[in-house]
Amino acid sequence: MNASAPTGSQRSRDDRLTLPAAMRERIVAHARAEAPRECCGLIAGEGGALVELIPLTNDAPGIDVYRIDDAELYRVYRDLDGRGQEIAAIYHSHPTSAAYPSAADVDLALWPDACYLICLIADVDRPDLRGFRIVDR
Protein backbone atom coordinates (compact mmCIF):
# COMPACT_ATOMS: atom_id res chain seq x y z
CA MET A 1 0.00 0.00 0.00
CA ASN A 2 1.22 3.46 -0.80
CA ALA A 3 0.02 5.52 2.13
CA SER A 4 1.41 8.84 0.98
CA ALA A 5 0.50 9.09 -2.68
CA PRO A 6 -1.02 12.51 -3.40
CA THR A 7 -3.36 11.42 -6.17
CA GLY A 8 -5.21 8.33 -7.29
CA SER A 9 -7.27 5.93 -5.30
CA GLN A 10 -7.49 2.84 -7.48
CA ARG A 11 -6.50 -0.72 -6.71
CA SER A 12 -3.71 -1.73 -9.00
CA ARG A 13 -3.34 -5.11 -10.67
CA ASP A 14 -1.35 -6.41 -7.71
CA ASP A 15 -4.33 -5.61 -5.40
CA ARG A 16 -2.62 -2.71 -3.65
CA LEU A 17 -4.51 0.34 -2.49
CA THR A 18 -3.27 3.84 -3.05
CA LEU A 19 -4.43 6.03 -0.22
CA PRO A 20 -5.06 9.64 -1.25
CA ALA A 21 -3.07 12.18 0.78
CA ALA A 22 -6.26 13.84 2.06
CA MET A 23 -7.47 10.52 3.54
CA ARG A 24 -4.07 9.87 5.06
CA GLU A 25 -4.11 13.26 6.73
CA ARG A 26 -7.64 12.70 8.06
CA ILE A 27 -6.60 9.36 9.61
CA VAL A 28 -3.58 11.00 11.25
CA ALA A 29 -5.73 13.88 12.53
CA HIS A 30 -8.31 11.40 13.90
CA ALA A 31 -5.54 9.43 15.65
CA ARG A 32 -4.09 12.60 17.20
CA ALA A 33 -7.53 13.80 18.34
CA GLU A 34 -8.34 10.51 20.10
CA ALA A 35 -4.92 9.97 21.70
CA PRO A 36 -4.10 8.44 24.06
CA ARG A 37 -7.02 6.15 23.10
CA GLU A 38 -7.04 4.28 19.82
CA CYS A 39 -9.25 5.71 17.08
CA CYS A 40 -11.04 3.66 14.45
CA GLY A 41 -12.89 4.06 11.19
CA LEU A 42 -13.27 2.69 7.71
CA ILE A 43 -12.90 3.68 4.09
CA ALA A 44 -15.66 2.93 1.63
CA GLY A 45 -14.75 1.63 -1.80
CA GLU A 46 -16.55 1.43 -5.10
CA GLY A 47 -15.23 -0.24 -8.22
CA GLY A 48 -11.76 -0.51 -6.68
CA ALA A 49 -11.64 3.21 -5.82
CA LEU A 50 -11.46 4.58 -2.29
CA VAL A 51 -14.38 6.99 -2.11
CA GLU A 52 -15.13 7.98 1.49
CA LEU A 53 -13.40 7.97 4.86
CA ILE A 54 -15.82 7.37 7.76
CA PRO A 55 -14.56 7.90 11.33
CA LEU A 56 -16.28 5.53 13.79
CA THR A 57 -16.71 5.26 17.53
CA ASN A 58 -14.27 3.20 19.57
CA ASP A 59 -16.44 1.75 22.32
CA ALA A 60 -13.74 -0.44 23.89
CA PRO A 61 -12.82 0.24 27.49
CA GLY A 62 -9.24 1.26 28.08
CA ILE A 63 -6.81 3.02 25.80
CA ASP A 64 -4.84 0.32 24.01
CA VAL A 65 -7.57 -1.49 22.07
CA TYR A 66 -10.33 -0.63 19.68
CA ARG A 67 -13.78 -2.05 19.13
CA ILE A 68 -16.09 -0.52 16.57
CA ASP A 69 -19.57 0.08 17.95
CA ASP A 70 -21.72 -2.75 16.51
CA ALA A 71 -24.82 -0.65 15.87
CA GLU A 72 -22.80 2.06 14.16
CA LEU A 73 -20.97 -0.47 11.99
CA TYR A 74 -24.22 -2.15 10.99
CA ARG A 75 -25.79 1.20 10.06
CA VAL A 76 -22.76 2.24 7.98
CA TYR A 77 -22.50 -1.18 6.32
CA ARG A 78 -26.20 -1.12 5.38
CA ASP A 79 -25.84 2.41 3.97
CA LEU A 80 -22.76 1.46 1.92
CA ASP A 81 -24.44 -1.67 0.60
CA GLY A 82 -27.45 0.39 -0.47
CA ARG A 83 -25.13 2.65 -2.47
CA GLY A 84 -23.30 -0.28 -4.08
CA GLN A 85 -20.16 0.37 -2.04
CA GLU A 86 -18.04 -1.88 0.13
CA ILE A 87 -15.73 -1.70 3.12
CA ALA A 88 -12.37 -1.36 1.37
CA ALA A 89 -10.25 -0.51 4.41
CA ILE A 90 -10.55 -0.47 8.19
CA TYR A 91 -8.23 1.79 10.13
CA HIS A 92 -7.24 2.30 13.73
CA SER A 93 -4.39 3.90 15.60
CA HIS A 94 -1.64 2.67 17.83
CA PRO A 95 -0.76 5.76 19.89
CA THR A 96 2.44 4.23 21.29
CA SER A 97 2.99 0.71 19.90
CA ALA A 98 4.33 -0.28 16.49
CA ALA A 99 2.21 0.11 13.35
CA TYR A 100 1.84 -3.66 12.99
CA PRO A 101 -1.18 -5.82 13.80
CA SER A 102 -1.30 -7.05 17.38
CA ALA A 103 -2.79 -10.43 18.28
CA ALA A 104 -6.01 -8.59 19.22
CA ASP A 105 -6.00 -6.81 15.83
CA VAL A 106 -5.74 -10.15 14.05
CA ASP A 107 -8.62 -11.53 16.13
CA LEU A 108 -10.75 -8.52 15.11
CA ALA A 109 -9.93 -8.86 11.40
CA LEU A 110 -13.30 -10.21 10.28
CA TRP A 111 -13.31 -8.64 6.78
CA PRO A 112 -10.73 -10.63 4.74
CA ASP A 113 -11.25 -8.47 1.65
CA ALA A 114 -10.48 -5.24 3.52
CA CYS A 115 -7.11 -3.62 3.91
CA TYR A 116 -6.25 -2.96 7.57
CA LEU A 117 -4.53 0.37 8.19
CA ILE A 118 -2.66 1.09 11.41
CA CYS A 119 -1.45 4.59 12.27
CA LEU A 120 1.35 5.04 14.82
CA ILE A 121 1.46 8.54 16.27
CA ALA A 122 4.09 8.14 19.00
CA ASP A 123 6.19 10.79 17.19
CA VAL A 124 3.59 13.46 16.40
CA ASP A 125 5.82 14.99 13.73
CA ARG A 126 6.36 11.67 11.93
CA PRO A 127 3.24 9.50 11.96
CA ASP A 128 3.68 6.01 10.53
CA LEU A 129 0.71 4.61 8.56
CA ARG A 130 0.91 1.05 7.27
CA GLY A 131 -1.52 -1.25 5.50
CA PHE A 132 -1.99 -5.00 5.87
CA ARG A 133 -4.10 -7.80 4.48
CA ILE A 134 -5.14 -10.14 7.26
CA VAL A 135 -6.44 -13.45 5.94
CA ASP A 136 -6.35 -17.05 7.11
CA ARG A 137 -6.36 -16.01 10.72
C-alpha positions in Angstrom: 0.0 0.0 0.0 1.2 3.5 -0.8 0.0 5.5 2.1 1.4 8.8 1.0 0.5 9.1 -2.7 -1.0 12.5 -3.4 -3.4 11.4 -6.2 -5.2 8.3 -7.3 -7.3 5.9 -5.3 -7.5 2.8 -7.5 -6.5 -0.7 -6.7 -3.7 -1.7 -9.0 -3.3 -5.1 -10.7 -1.4 -6.4 -7.7 -4.3 -5.6 -5.4 -2.6 -2.7 -3.7 -4.5 0.3 -2.5 -3.3 3.8 -3.1 -4.4 6.0 -0.2 -5.1 9.6 -1.3 -3.1 12.2 0.8 -6.3 13.8 2.1 -7.5 10.5 3.5 -4.1 9.9 5.1 -4.1 13.3 6.7 -7.6 12.7 8.1 -6.6 9.4 9.6 -3.6 11.0 11.2 -5.7 13.9 12.5 -8.3 11.4 13.9 -5.5 9.4 15.7 -4.1 12.6 17.2 -7.5 13.8 18.3 -8.3 10.5 20.1 -4.9 10.0 21.7 -4.1 8.4 24.1 -7.0 6.2 23.1 -7.0 4.3 19.8 -9.2 5.7 17.1 -11.0 3.7 14.5 -12.9 4.1 11.2 -13.3 2.7 7.7 -12.9 3.7 4.1 -15.7 2.9 1.6 -14.8 1.6 -1.8 -16.6 1.4 -5.1 -15.2 -0.2 -8.2 -11.8 -0.5 -6.7 -11.6 3.2 -5.8 -11.5 4.6 -2.3 -14.4 7.0 -2.1 -15.1 8.0 1.5 -13.4 8.0 4.9 -15.8 7.4 7.8 -14.6 7.9 11.3 -16.3 5.5 13.8 -16.7 5.3 17.5 -14.3 3.2 19.6 -16.4 1.8 22.3 -13.7 -0.4 23.9 -12.8 0.2 27.5 -9.2 1.3 28.1 -6.8 3.0 25.8 -4.8 0.3 24.0 -7.6 -1.5 22.1 -10.3 -0.6 19.7 -13.8 -2.1 19.1 -16.1 -0.5 16.6 -19.6 0.1 18.0 -21.7 -2.8 16.5 -24.8 -0.6 15.9 -22.8 2.1 14.2 -21.0 -0.5 12.0 -24.2 -2.1 11.0 -25.8 1.2 10.1 -22.8 2.2 8.0 -22.5 -1.2 6.3 -26.2 -1.1 5.4 -25.8 2.4 4.0 -22.8 1.5 1.9 -24.4 -1.7 0.6 -27.4 0.4 -0.5 -25.1 2.6 -2.5 -23.3 -0.3 -4.1 -20.2 0.4 -2.0 -18.0 -1.9 0.1 -15.7 -1.7 3.1 -12.4 -1.4 1.4 -10.2 -0.5 4.4 -10.6 -0.5 8.2 -8.2 1.8 10.1 -7.2 2.3 13.7 -4.4 3.9 15.6 -1.6 2.7 17.8 -0.8 5.8 19.9 2.4 4.2 21.3 3.0 0.7 19.9 4.3 -0.3 16.5 2.2 0.1 13.3 1.8 -3.7 13.0 -1.2 -5.8 13.8 -1.3 -7.1 17.4 -2.8 -10.4 18.3 -6.0 -8.6 19.2 -6.0 -6.8 15.8 -5.7 -10.1 14.0 -8.6 -11.5 16.1 -10.7 -8.5 15.1 -9.9 -8.9 11.4 -13.3 -10.2 10.3 -13.3 -8.6 6.8 -10.7 -10.6 4.7 -11.2 -8.5 1.6 -10.5 -5.2 3.5 -7.1 -3.6 3.9 -6.3 -3.0 7.6 -4.5 0.4 8.2 -2.7 1.1 11.4 -1.5 4.6 12.3 1.4 5.0 14.8 1.5 8.5 16.3 4.1 8.1 19.0 6.2 10.8 17.2 3.6 13.5 16.4 5.8 15.0 13.7 6.4 11.7 11.9 3.2 9.5 12.0 3.7 6.0 10.5 0.7 4.6 8.6 0.9 1.1 7.3 -1.5 -1.2 5.5 -2.0 -5.0 5.9 -4.1 -7.8 4.5 -5.1 -10.1 7.3 -6.4 -13.4 5.9 -6.4 -17.1 7.1 -6.4 -16.0 10.7 
